Amino acid sequence: MSTTTIVVPCHNEAQRLHVAQFRQFAATHTNIRFLLVNDGSNDRTLALLEQLANIDSDHFEVLNLEQNCGKAEAVRRGIMQAAVAQPDYIGFWDADLATPLEAIPEFIAVLDRRPEIGLLLGVRIQLLGHAIRRQPARRWLGKAFARAVSSLLGQRFHDTQCGAKIFRVSPEVLAAFSQPFDSRWIFDVELLARLVRSRRGTSQSSLREIVFEFPLEKWEDVAGSKLKRGDFFKAVAELSVIWWRYLRPAAPQFEAASVNADPLGVNHLAPRRAA
C-alpha cells in the first residue's frame, strides 16, 4: 500500500480548523499522515495542532515555525520535512478543508494507477453533478488568471490555485521545492515554471505528460479566507517576475539546493511528537 503525507499550512486557523474531521479521516486511512505546519500563529492554532499530535501521533505531527513565513514557505518547509520519511507521495491541503479530505484517496488512486503522472492538481470546474461553490467574482477572476498562466507556461491550465495538490516523491520534484519561492501569492505557478525550466533542452517528458488535472467533486469557499480581490492584481504582477526568472529565452538554469545540505535549517525544526 502506498504511503502519503499531506502538509497542511496553518496561520491563525483556530476558528476554522476542523479537528474532528481530521481525526475521523485519519482513523479510517492508516496509510495517510498529516504534517501540520504552524506558520507563526498568534491564536490557539498551535495548541490545537499539538492536541491532534498528542492524541494520534501515528497520523499527525507538528512543525512549528515561530515566525510567520507565509503560505509558500510554510508549504515548502513542510514538504522538505515530510520527504525525510520517504513516503511515496506528498501533498498539501488547505486547513479550512475547502476541498474535503475524502478527495485525498481519489488523488492517490490516480497516482497508483498512472506511474507516469508526477503531479496532481485539484481543479474547481463547474460540471454537472459537481458541488463547486465559489463566489462569482472569484470564479471569473480565477478563469482570467488561468488564461494568463496558460499563456505564460505554454500549456492550457484550468486552475493552478486550488489548495489541493499531491505529487509523486522524486528527486526532480523535491529539487523544485528545495529553494524558497520568489512569489508570495502564486508559488503554485512558480513551481510549475521551475519544472518547465528544468526540462528545457532535455529529453524529459513535457509538463502535459506528467501533470494531471483532477476535477473536484466538492469545493466550497470558506468564510475567513485571507485572500482579497486586490490580491488578483498582485498575482498578475508576479507572473512577469516568474517569466523573467524562469521562462524568458535567456533565463539561467534553475539551481536546486542540496536537500542534504538543509540550507534553511529545516531539519532542526523537527516535528513535535507526542511523548
Residue pairs with C-beta under 8 A, 6 or more apart in sequence:
1 31
2 31
2 88
2 89
2 108
2 111
2 112
3 31
3 32
3 33
3 87
3 88
3 89
4 31
4 32
4 33
4 87
4 88
4 89
4 90
4 91
4 104
4 108
4 166
5 32
5 33
5 34
5 35
5 82
5 85
5 87
5 89
5 90
5 91
6 32
6 33
6 34
6 35
6 90
6 91
6 92
6 93
6 104
6 166
7 34
7 35
7 37
7 75
7 78
7 79
7 82
7 90
7 91
7 92
7 93
8 34
8 35
8 36
8 37
8 78
8 92
8 93
8 94
8 95
9 37
9 39
9 71
9 74
9 75
9 78
9 92
9 94
9 95
10 17
10 36
10 37
10 38
10 39
10 41
10 45
10 49
10 74
10 95
11 38
11 39
11 40
11 41
11 45
11 68
11 71
11 74
11 226
12 41
12 42
12 43
12 45
13 41
13 45
13 48
13 95
13 96
14 41
14 43
14 44
14 45
14 48
15 43
15 224
16 95
16 96
16 222
16 223
16 224
17 45
17 48
17 49
17 95
17 96
18 97
19 48
19 51
19 52
21 97
21 101
22 34
22 52
22 60
22 101
23 52
23 55
23 56
25 32
25 101
25 102
25 104
26 32
26 34
26 56
26 59
26 60
27 56
29 104
29 105
30 58
30 59
32 59
32 104
32 105
32 108
33 58
33 59
33 60
33 61
33 87
34 52
34 59
34 60
34 61
35 61
35 62
35 63
35 78
35 81
35 82
35 271
36 49
36 52
36 53
36 60
36 61
36 62
36 63
37 62
37 63
37 65
37 74
37 75
37 77
37 78
38 45
38 46
38 49
38 62
38 63
38 64
38 65
39 65
39 68
39 69
39 70
39 71
39 73
39 74
40 65
40 66
40 67
40 68
40 69
41 68
46 62
46 64
49 60
49 62
50 62
50 272
52 60
52 62
53 60
53 61
53 62
53 271
53 272
53 273
53 274
54 274
54 275
55 274
57 273
57 274
61 271
61 272
61 273
62 271
62 272
63 77
63 78
63 81
63 269
63 270
63 271
63 272
64 269
64 272
65 74
65 77
65 269
69 77
70 184
71 187
72 180
72 181
72 183
72 184
72 187
73 180
73 181
75 92
75 187
76 177
76 180
76 181
76 187
77 264
77 266
77 269
78 92
79 90
79 92
79 174
79 177
80 174
80 177
80 178
80 259
80 266
81 266
81 267
81 269
81 270
81 271
82 90
83 90
83 169
83 174
83 259
84 267
86 169
87 169
88 111
88 168
88 169
89 108
89 111
89 166
89 167
89 168
89 169
90 166
90 167
90 169
91 104
91 107
91 120
91 164
91 165
91 166
91 167
92 163
92 164
92 165
93 99
93 101
93 104
93 163
93 164
94 163
94 164
96 222
96 224
96 225
97 222
98 163
98 219
98 220
98 221
98 222
99 122
99 162
99 163
99 164
99 216
99 218
99 219
100 218
103 122
103 164
103 214
103 216
103 217
103 218
104 166
106 214
107 120
107 122
107 164
107 166
107 214
108 166
110 117
110 120
110 212
110 214
111 117
111 120
111 166
111 168
114 212
116 205
116 209
116 210
117 168
117 210
117 211
117 212
118 167
118 168
118 170
118 172
118 173
118 210
118 211
119 165
119 166
119 167
119 168
119 173
119 195
119 210
119 211
119 212
120 165
120 166
120 167
120 211
120 212
120 213
120 214
121 157
121 159
121 160
121 162
121 165
121 211
121 212
121 213
121 214
122 159
122 162
122 163
122 164
122 165
122 214
122 216
122 219
123 158
123 159
123 162
123 213
123 214
123 215
123 216
124 132
124 134
124 142
124 159
124 162
124 216
124 219
125 132
125 158
125 159
125 215
125 216
126 132
126 139
127 215
129 217
130 215
130 216
130 217
130 218
131 217
131 218
131 219
131 220
132 216
132 218
132 219
132 220
133 219
133 220
133 221
134 142
134 219
134 221
135 221
137 229
138 221
138 229
141 229
141 232
142 159
142 161
145 160
145 161
145 232
145 235
145 236
146 157
146 158
146 159
146 160
148 236
148 239
149 157
149 160
149 189
149 192
149 239
150 156
150 157
152 189
152 193
152 239
152 242
152 243
152 247
153 189
153 192
153 193
153 196
153 207
153 247
154 196
155 206
155 207
155 208
157 192
157 213
158 213
159 213
160 186
160 188
160 189
160 192
161 186
161 188
162 216
162 219
164 216
165 188
167 173
172 195
172 198
173 195
174 259
175 198
175 256
175 259
176 191
176 194
176 195
176 198
176 254
176 256
177 191
178 256
178 257
178 258
178 259
178 263
179 254
179 255
179 256
179 257
180 264
181 187
181 190
181 191
182 190
182 238
182 241
182 242
182 245
183 189
183 190
183 238
183 241
183 242
184 234
184 238
185 231
185 234
185 235
185 238
186 235
186 238
186 239
186 242
189 238
189 239
189 242
190 242
190 245
190 246
192 207
192 211
193 242
193 243
193 245
193 246
193 247
194 246
194 254
195 207
195 210
196 207
196 246
196 247
197 246
197 247
197 251
197 253
197 254
198 204
198 253
198 254
199 205
199 206
199 207
244 251
245 251
246 254
257 263
262 268
